[in-house]
Amino acid sequence: MSSRRSFFETMASLPLFASKSSAVKLKTPDYFKELGVKPFINAAGTYTTLTASLMSQETMDAMEYASKHFVNLMKLQDAVGAKIAGLCGSEAAMVTSGASGALTVGTAGCITGTDNKAILQLPDLTGLKNEVLVQKSHRYGYDHAVRACGVKMVEIETEEDFHRLAGPRTAMALFFNDNGAKGKIDSKGWVRLGKQHGIPTFNDASADALPVERLSLYTKMGFDLVTFSGGKGICAPQSTGFLLGRKDLIEAARLNTSPYSDSIARGMKVNKEEMVGALVALESYMKRDHEAVNKEWDRRVETIRKVAGKYPTVSSKVDVPEIANHTPHLKMSWDQSKIKLSPLDVKKILFESEPSIEVTPSTSKDELVVTVWMLKPGEAEVVARRIGEVLKAAVA
Ligand SMILES: *Cc1c(COP(=O)(O)O)cnc(C)c1O
């Protein structure tokens, strides 16, 4: 890194030295290049390890705006939460540190309510509610964020189990939206049982912000808490999530996190830039022309499908998962005696050559899988051309 240039940039970025009439407009350095970390075209999707989604200029501008002013953080939380609740038709809302952060602060809120003594005591649950009901088929890695509060997951399968095991020690009943069809109790049943026993129900719908109606669907259905990831389809800051739901529970959740220093989720801080950025991204996601976006995704899929289809034995299909990442997934396969590469070989070549392209991690030895929703304009053509070139070179 050139220390000279860095010095000048540092000076120019200090308020005292910044001036509108500054004659030299300094170019943004190529930070990733300097760090030796190579950017790629994202034909995979909103995977956290691949940095998930890109924020719009509007969102970046909002964050930059927020970064230039001091405000009272709690007042900002009040105002942003009220706006988000209005947009999503929920009683209350807050911006969290990702959907995972929402799972932790939501659970904490269900355990403690607004009882200050309980808030200070977490994760020691002596004398407090210490169980969370969950269907066996809804257990998943992210429930670690729930268990972080010290609770025990009580696995059930049937309605009868729910009736038998719900009790005074039950803090919450967790539902994993994407596994809705896998359990014996569906979302509506879960809500009904929760209400019957006076136990708050929490729906993790993190990857389900598409289609847009889903943002209000689950709270309307009666879930007491619902979370959506900010950094996935909504294209809010990567580190944000939305927790929607009952006013008393959101209030309790807020008391269990930053800025309160003696709280279990103090480390799950959300700053003002993220709060404003998340709100602006959500607004813009909700008012965008979803039909036009869907059409553009279909066009991109066709662009890639058409080029790949030129090569011997290549066949393809398009899947749109009903829940979780509700966007076209193009799945391509071929006779590997006619095209002498496996989809995993193609994945590797695409990533290692120039420009680097990531296809989805669900690509297998039989099937090459791409999504197009995280592509920038013009990139579908590049992905199509490169897949074509790689397949062509492998024709037996
Ligand atoms: C992605 C995801 C999360 C975590 O979301 P973050 O916003 O990255 O914290 C939690 N639950 C489910 C089901 C997810 O898909």
PDBQT file of the ligand as one rigid body, heavy atoms in Angstrom, charges set to zero:
ROOT
HETATM    1  C1  LIG A 401     -29.706 -16.672   6.982  1.00  0.00    +0.000 C 
HETATM    2  C2  LIG A 401     -30.543 -17.225   8.052  1.00  0.00    +0.000 A 
HETATM    3  C3  LIG A 401     -30.366 -16.812   9.379  1.00  0.00    +0.000 A 
HETATM    4  C4  LIG A 401     -29.304 -15.821   9.777  1.00  0.00    +0.000 C 
HETATM    5  O1  LIG A 401     -29.515 -14.587   9.214  1.00  0.00    +0.000 OA
HETATM    6  P1  LIG A 401     -28.462 -13.408   9.472  1.00  0.00    +0.000 P 
HETATM    7  O2  LIG A 401     -29.193 -12.183   9.042  1.00  0.00    +0.000 OA
HETATM    8  O3  LIG A 401     -27.277 -13.721   8.606  1.00  0.00    +0.000 OA
HETATM    9  O4  LIG A 401     -28.121 -13.425  10.897  1.00  0.00    +0.000 OA
HETATM   10  C5  LIG A 401     -31.194 -17.344  10.348  1.00  0.00    +0.000 A 
HETATM   11  N1  LIG A 401     -32.137 -18.242  10.035  1.00  0.00    +0.000 NA
HETATM   12  C6  LIG A 401     -32.336 -18.671   8.762  1.00  0.00    +0.000 A 
HETATM   13  C7  LIG A 401     -33.414 -19.648   8.475  1.00  0.00    +0.000 C 
HETATM   14  C8  LIG A 401     -31.549 -18.180   7.721  1.00  0.00    +0.000 A 
HETATM   15  O5  LIG A 401     -31.747 -18.585   6.471  1.00  0.00    +0.000 OA
ENDROOT
TORSDOF 0
